[in-house]
Amino acid sequence: MDIQDILKNRPLPKEPEEGRAVKAYMLKTYHAKVQVIVTEHRLTIVVDSAALAGTLRLEMQNLVRSCQISKKIFIRIG
């Protein structure tokens, strides 16, 4: 058994539900793919443009309600 067999059979980490929900919401609502980083106490949404980041800040309550987010949200442009 070599390292390739070990790596091939290992279970992949699952994406948190909040992260999947935010990605689906962003794709459905704004037709934009985003990166979501979920930690224990915060959720960071990385967007491509400042315009989208500004829009998200204005629509934050809708995002939290739709995706049932309980963590602090940060929006980053990158």
N, CA, C and O atoms as a MOPAC input file, in Angstrom:
PM7 MOZYME 1SCF
protein

 N      0.85300 1    -1.17600 1     0.00000 1
 C      0.00000 1     0.00000 1     0.00000 1
 C      0.90000 1     1.24100 1     0.00000 1
 O      1.75500 1     1.39900 1     0.87100 1
 N      0.69800 1     2.10000 1    -0.96800 1
 C      1.52100 1     3.30700 1    -1.04200 1
 C      0.67500 1     4.54800 1    -0.72100 1
 O     -0.51800 1     4.44600 1    -0.43300 1
 N      1.30900 1     5.70100 1    -0.77700 1
 C      0.65900 1     6.94700 1    -0.36500 1
 C     -0.53000 1     7.30400 1    -1.26500 1
 O     -1.49900 1     7.89700 1    -0.79300 1
 N     -0.46800 1     6.95200 1    -2.54500 1
 C     -1.58000 1     7.24800 1    -3.45700 1
 C     -2.84200 1     6.48400 1    -3.05600 1
 O     -3.94200 1     7.03000 1    -3.13900 1
 N     -2.70200 1     5.24700 1    -2.62900 1
 C     -3.85600 1     4.46600 1    -2.19400 1
 C     -4.47400 1     5.05100 1    -0.91900 1
 O     -5.69500 1     5.09700 1    -0.76900 1
 N     -3.62000 1     5.48800 1    -0.02200 1
 C     -4.10200 1     6.05800 1     1.23400 1
 C     -4.87300 1     7.34900 1     0.96500 1
 O     -5.95600 1     7.55900 1     1.51200 1
 N     -4.30500 1     8.21500 1     0.11400 1
 C     -4.95500 1     9.49300 1    -0.17400 1
 C     -6.23500 1     9.31100 1    -0.98900 1
 O     -7.18400 1    10.07900 1    -0.82900 1
 N     -6.26800 1     8.31800 1    -1.84800 1
 C     -7.43000 1     8.08300 1    -2.68600 1
 C     -8.62500 1     7.61500 1    -1.85300 1
 O     -9.76700 1     7.93800 1    -2.18000 1
 N     -8.37800 1     6.87200 1    -0.79800 1
 C     -9.45300 1     6.28900 1     0.00100 1
 C     -9.85700 1     7.11000 1     1.21800 1
 O    -10.74300 1     6.69800 1     1.96700 1
 N     -9.22700 1     8.26100 1     1.43300 1
 C     -9.57200 1     9.06300 1     2.61300 1
 C    -10.86800 1     9.82200 1     2.37100 1
 O    -11.15100 1    10.21000 1     1.23800 1
 N    -11.64900 1    10.03600 1     3.40300 1
 C    -12.89600 1    10.79000 1     3.24100 1
 C    -12.59500 1    12.27800 1     3.03700 1
 O    -11.71200 1    12.83000 1     3.69400 1
 N    -13.31800 1    12.91500 1     2.13900 1
 C    -13.14100 1    14.33500 1     1.89200 1
 C    -13.92300 1    15.14000 1     2.92800 1
 O    -15.00100 1    14.72400 1     3.35100 1
 N    -13.38600 1    16.28800 1     3.33800 1
 C    -14.11800 1    17.10600 1     4.31000 1
 C    -15.38200 1    17.66700 1     3.68000 1
 O    -15.39200 1    18.02700 1     2.50300 1
 N    -16.44400 1    17.74000 1     4.46700 1
 C    -17.72200 1    18.24200 1     3.97700 1
 C    -17.80900 1    19.74700 1     4.19100 1
 O    -17.34400 1    20.27200 1     5.20300 1
 N    -18.40400 1    20.42600 1     3.23300 1
 C    -18.59900 1    21.85900 1     3.34100 1
 C    -19.76400 1    22.11400 1     4.30100 1
 O    -20.78800 1    21.43600 1     4.21400 1
 N    -19.62400 1    23.08300 1     5.21800 1
 C    -20.72000 1    23.38400 1     6.14800 1
 C    -21.98200 1    23.81900 1     5.40600 1
 O    -21.90500 1    24.39600 1     4.32200 1
 N    -23.12000 1    23.54500 1     5.98700 1
 C    -24.41400 1    23.84900 1     5.37900 1
 C    -24.57200 1    25.34300 1     5.09700 1
 O    -25.11500 1    25.72600 1     4.06100 1
 N    -24.10000 1    26.18300 1     6.01500 1
 C    -24.21700 1    27.62800 1     5.81200 1
 C    -23.44200 1    28.06500 1     4.56800 1
 O    -23.90400 1    28.92600 1     3.81900 1
 N    -22.28000 1    27.48200 1     4.35000 1
 C    -21.47600 1    27.81700 1     3.18100 1
 C    -22.17300 1    27.44000 1     1.88700 1
 O    -22.18700 1    28.21700 1     0.93200 1
 N    -22.75000 1    26.24900 1     1.85600 1
 C    -23.49000 1    25.81900 1     0.66100 1
 C    -24.70400 1    26.71100 1     0.41900 1
 O    -25.01600 1    27.04700 1    -0.72400 1
 N    -25.38200 1    27.08900 1     1.48700 1
 C    -26.57100 1    27.92700 1     1.34800 1
 C    -26.21400 1    29.30800 1     0.79300 1
 O    -26.92700 1    29.83500 1    -0.06000 1
 N    -25.12400 1    29.88900 1     1.27000 1
 C    -24.70800 1    31.21300 1     0.79400 1
 C    -24.30900 1    31.14300 1    -0.67800 1
 O    -24.67700 1    32.02100 1    -1.46000 1
 N    -23.57000 1    30.12300 1    -1.05900 1
 C    -23.16500 1    29.97800 1    -2.46700 1
 C    -24.38800 1    29.83100 1    -3.37100 1
 O    -24.44600 1    30.44300 1    -4.43800 1
 N    -25.35400 1    29.03100 1    -2.95700 1
 C    -26.57300 1    28.84100 1    -3.75200 1
 C    -27.37000 1    30.14000 1    -3.83700 1
 O    -27.87800 1    30.48700 1    -4.90300 1
 N    -27.48200 1    30.85400 1    -2.73000 1
 C    -28.20600 1    32.13200 1    -2.70400 1
 C    -27.56100 1    33.14700 1    -3.63800 1
 O    -28.25400 1    33.82900 1    -4.39300 1
 N    -26.24600 1    33.24600 1    -3.58900 1
 C    -25.52900 1    34.19800 1    -4.42300 1
 C    -25.66300 1    33.85200 1    -5.90300 1
 O    -25.82400 1    34.74100 1    -6.73900 1
 N    -25.59800 1    32.58100 1    -6.21900 1
 C    -25.72100 1    32.15900 1    -7.60800 1
 C    -27.14000 1    32.41600 1    -8.12600 1
 O    -27.32200 1    32.87000 1    -9.25500 1
 N    -28.13000 1    32.12400 1    -7.29800 1
 C    -29.52400 1    32.30500 1    -7.70900 1
 C    -29.91200 1    33.78600 1    -7.79200 1
 O    -30.55600 1    34.20800 1    -8.75300 1
 N    -29.52700 1    34.56000 1    -6.80100 1
 C    -29.95800 1    35.94900 1    -6.70200 1
 C    -29.13000 1    36.89700 1    -7.56900 1
 O    -29.68400 1    37.75100 1    -8.26100 1
 N    -27.80600 1    36.74800 1    -7.53200 1
 C    -26.92700 1    37.70200 1    -8.20900 1
 C    -26.16000 1    37.10000 1    -9.38600 1
 O    -25.37900 1    37.79500 1   -10.03500 1
 N    -26.37600 1    35.81800 1    -9.66500 1
 C    -25.66100 1    35.11900 1   -10.74200 1
 C    -24.15600 1    35.28800 1   -10.59600 1
 O    -23.45000 1    35.51900 1   -11.57700 1
 N    -23.67200 1    35.17200 1    -9.37000 1
 C    -22.25500 1    35.36000 1    -9.07000 1
 C    -21.74000 1    34.18900 1    -8.24500 1
 O    -22.39000 1    33.74600 1    -7.29800 1
 N    -20.57800 1    33.70200 1    -8.61300 1
 C    -19.92300 1    32.67300 1    -7.81900 1
 C    -19.04500 1    33.36500 1    -6.78700 1
 O    -18.29700 1    34.28900 1    -7.10800 1
 N    -19.14300 1    32.91300 1    -5.56100 1
 C    -18.37000 1    33.49900 1    -4.46600 1
 C    -17.62900 1    32.39100 1    -3.73300 1
 O    -17.94400 1    31.20900 1    -3.86600 1
 N    -16.64700 1    32.80300 1    -2.96700 1
 C    -15.94200 1    31.87900 1    -2.09100 1
 C    -16.44200 1    32.13900 1    -0.67000 1
 O    -16.56300 1    33.29100 1    -0.25200 1
 N    -16.72800 1    31.08100 1     0.06200 1
 C    -17.23400 1    31.22000 1     1.42000 1
 C    -16.28000 1    30.48800 1     2.36600 1
 O    -15.97900 1    29.31000 1     2.17500 1
 N    -15.81500 1    31.20400 1     3.38200 1
 C    -14.92300 1    30.63200 1     4.38700 1
 C    -15.69200 1    30.60300 1     5.70500 1
 O    -16.08600 1    31.64500 1     6.22800 1
 N    -15.89700 1    29.41000 1     6.23000 1
 C    -16.67500 1    29.24800 1     7.45700 1
 C    -15.73500 1    28.80800 1     8.57600 1
 O    -15.03100 1    27.80600 1     8.45900 1
 N    -15.74100 1    29.57600 1     9.65500 1
 C    -15.00000 1    29.19100 1    10.85900 1
 C    -16.01100 1    29.03700 1    11.98800 1
 O    -17.22000 1    29.09800 1    11.76700 1
 N    -15.51100 1    28.83900 1    13.17400 1
 C    -16.40500 1    28.57800 1    14.31100 1
 C    -17.33600 1    29.74500 1    14.62100 1
 O    -18.50400 1    29.54100 1    14.94900 1
 N    -16.81400 1    30.98400 1    14.51600 1
 C    -17.60700 1    32.14200 1    14.92700 1
 C    -17.91300 1    33.12200 1    13.80800 1
 O    -18.63300 1    34.09600 1    14.02900 1
 N    -17.38100 1    32.88700 1    12.60000 1
 C    -17.61400 1    33.84700 1    11.53500 1
 C    -17.72200 1    33.18900 1    10.17500 1
 O    -17.25200 1    32.07300 1     9.95600 1
 N    -18.35300 1    33.91600 1     9.27100 1
 C    -18.53600 1    33.46200 1     7.90300 1
 C    -18.03500 1    34.59700 1     7.00400 1
 O    -18.54100 1    35.71700 1     7.07500 1
 N    -17.05500 1    34.31100 1     6.17100 1
 C    -16.48200 1    35.31600 1     5.28700 1
 C    -16.91000 1    35.01600 1     3.85900 1
 O    -16.72900 1    33.90200 1     3.36800 1
 N    -17.47200 1    36.00800 1     3.20400 1
 C    -17.88100 1    35.87700 1     1.81000 1
 C    -16.90500 1    36.69500 1     0.98100 1
 O    -16.77300 1    37.90300 1     1.17900 1
 N    -16.22200 1    36.03500 1     0.05200 1
 C    -15.25100 1    36.70600 1    -0.80900 1
 C    -15.90400 1    36.90900 1    -2.17200 1
 O    -16.27400 1    35.94800 1    -2.84700 1
 N    -16.04200 1    38.18200 1    -2.56700 1
 C    -16.68200 1    38.52600 1    -3.83900 1
 C    -15.65600 1    39.16700 1    -4.76700 1
 O    -14.58700 1    39.59000 1    -4.32800 1
 N    -15.99300 1    39.23500 1    -6.06500 1
 C    -15.06100 1    39.75600 1    -7.05900 1
 C    -15.08900 1    41.27000 1    -7.20700 1
 O    -14.08700 1    41.86600 1    -7.60200 1
 N    -16.21300 1    41.90000 1    -6.89900 1
 C    -16.30900 1    43.33500 1    -7.17200 1
 C    -16.80200 1    44.11500 1    -5.95900 1
 O    -17.50200 1    43.59100 1    -5.09200 1
 N    -16.41300 1    45.37900 1    -5.93200 1
 C    -16.85100 1    46.26400 1    -4.85500 1
 C    -18.34500 1    46.54500 1    -4.96500 1
 O    -19.01800 1    46.74900 1    -3.95500 1
 N    -18.85900 1    46.55600 1    -6.18100 1
 C    -20.28800 1    46.80200 1    -6.37300 1
 C    -21.11800 1    45.68600 1    -5.73900 1
 O    -22.12100 1    45.95200 1    -5.07700 1
 N    -20.69900 1    44.45000 1    -5.94200 1
 C    -21.41700 1    43.32800 1    -5.34400 1
 C    -21.28500 1    43.34700 1    -3.82400 1
 O    -22.24000 1    43.03200 1    -3.11400 1
 N    -20.11200 1    43.71500 1    -3.32400 1
 C    -19.91800 1    43.80600 1    -1.87500 1
 C    -20.83900 1    44.86200 1    -1.27100 1
 O    -21.42200 1    44.64200 1    -0.20900 1
 N    -20.97100 1    46.00400 1    -1.93700 1
 C    -21.86500 1    47.05500 1    -1.46300 1
 C    -23.31300 1    46.61800 1    -1.47500 1
 O    -24.06400 1    46.90200 1    -0.54200 1
 N    -23.70300 1    45.92600 1    -2.53100 1
 C    -25.07700 1    45.42500 1    -2.62100 1
 C    -25.35300 1    44.41700 1    -1.51800 1
 O    -26.42800 1    44.42500 1    -0.91800 1
 N    -24.38500 1    43.54800 1    -1.24800 1
 C    -24.56000 1    42.55300 1    -0.17700 1
 C    -24.72500 1    43.21500 1     1.17900 1
 O    -25.51800 1    42.76200 1     2.00400 1
 N    -23.98200 1    44.27800 1     1.40900 1
 C    -24.10900 1    44.96900 1     2.69100 1
 C    -25.51000 1    45.54400 1     2.86600 1
 O    -26.05600 1    45.54300 1     3.96900 1
 N    -26.08700 1    46.03400 1     1.77200 1
 C    -27.44100 1    46.58200 1     1.84400 1
 C    -28.49200 1    45.48200 1     2.01200 1
 O    -29.52300 1    45.70000 1     2.64800 1
 N    -28.23600 1    44.32500 1     1.45100 1
 C    -29.18400 1    43.20700 1     1.48000 1
 C    -28.83700 1    42.15500 1     2.54100 1
 O    -29.29600 1    41.01600 1     2.45800 1
 N    -28.04300 1    42.52600 1     3.51800 1
 C    -27.54100 1    41.57800 1     4.51600 1
 C    -28.66600 1    40.86700 1     5.26800 1
 O    -28.56300 1    39.66800 1     5.52700 1
 N    -29.73000 1    41.57300 1     5.61900 1
 C    -30.82300 1    40.94900 1     6.36900 1
 C    -31.50400 1    39.85700 1     5.55200 1
 O    -31.87100 1    38.81400 1     6.09300 1
 N    -31.67500 1    40.09100 1     4.25100 1
 C    -32.26900 1    39.06300 1     3.39100 1
 C    -31.37000 1    37.83200 1     3.31500 1
 O    -31.85400 1    36.70000 1     3.35100 1
 N    -30.07100 1    38.05300 1     3.20900 1
 C    -29.11400 1    36.95400 1     3.15000 1
 C    -29.15400 1    36.12500 1     4.43300 1
 O    -29.19900 1    34.89600 1     4.38100 1
 N    -29.13800 1    36.79400 1     5.57000 1
 C    -29.16000 1    36.09300 1     6.86800 1
 C    -30.45600 1    35.30800 1     7.03100 1
 O    -30.43800 1    34.16700 1     7.49300 1
 N    -31.56800 1    35.90700 1     6.65800 1
 C    -32.85800 1    35.24500 1     6.79300 1
 C    -32.97100 1    34.05000 1     5.84000 1
 O    -33.41300 1    32.97600 1     6.24600 1
 N    -32.58300 1    34.22900 1     4.60600 1
 C    -32.71000 1    33.16800 1     3.60100 1
 C    -31.80200 1    31.97700 1     3.88700 1
 O    -32.19900 1    30.82700 1     3.70200 1
 N    -30.58400 1    32.25700 1     4.33900 1
 C    -29.59600 1    31.18700 1     4.55100 1
 C    -29.52100 1    30.71500 1     5.99400 1
 O    -28.75900 1    29.80100 1     6.30800 1
 N    -30.31000 1    31.33200 1     6.87800 1
 C    -30.33900 1    30.97600 1     8.29900 1
 C    -28.93900 1    30.99300 1     8.91200 1
 O    -28.48200 1    30.00400 1     9.48500 1
 N    -28.28400 1    32.11800 1     8.78000 1
 C    -26.91800 1    32.27900 1     9.27400 1
 C    -26.95900 1    32.76800 1    10.71400 1
 O    -27.68400 1    33.70700 1    11.04400 1
 N    -26.17800 1    32.12400 1    11.56000 1
 C    -26.13400 1    32.51100 1    12.96700 1
 C    -24.77600 1    33.09500 1    13.35400 1
 O    -24.58200 1    33.48400 1    14.50600 1
 N    -23.85000 1    33.16200 1    12.42600 1
 C    -22.48800 1    33.65100 1    12.70300 1
 C    -22.33500 1    35.09800 1    12.22800 1
 O    -23.16400 1    35.60900 1    11.47500 1
 N    -21.28000 1    35.73200 1    12.67600 1
 C    -20.96800 1    37.07500 1    12.22400 1
 C    -20.48200 1    36.98500 1    10.78100 1
 O    -19.70300 1    36.09500 1    10.44000 1
 N    -20.93800 1    37.90000 1     9.94200 1
 C    -20.61900 1    37.86000 1     8.51200 1
 C    -19.63200 1    38.94700 1     8.16200 1
 O    -19.78700 1    40.10000 1     8.56500 1
 N    -18.60500 1    38.56600 1     7.40100 1
 C    -17.63400 1    39.50900 1     6.86800 1
 C    -17.67700 1    39.40200 1     5.34400 1
 O    -17.79900 1    38.30600 1     4.79800 1
 N    -17.57800 1    40.53500 1     4.66500 1
 C    -17.55500 1    40.54500 1     3.20800 1
 C    -16.18700 1    41.07300 1     2.79100 1
 O    -15.74700 1    42.12600 1     3.25100 1
 N    -15.53400 1    40.33900 1     1.92900 1
 C    -14.19900 1    40.68800 1     1.48000 1
 C    -14.17700 1    40.73000 1    -0.05200 1
 O    -14.79700 1    39.89800 1    -0.71500 1
 N    -13.46200 1    41.70000 1    -0.59600 1
 C    -13.31100 1    41.80100 1    -2.04900 1
 C    -11.96300 1    41.18000 1    -2.40300 1
 O    -10.93300 1    41.53200 1    -1.82700 1
 N    -11.98400 1    40.26300 1    -3.34500 1
 C    -10.71100 1    39.62100 1    -3.67300 1
 C    -10.71000 1    38.79300 1    -4.89300 1
 O     -9.68200 1    38.21500 1    -5.24600 1

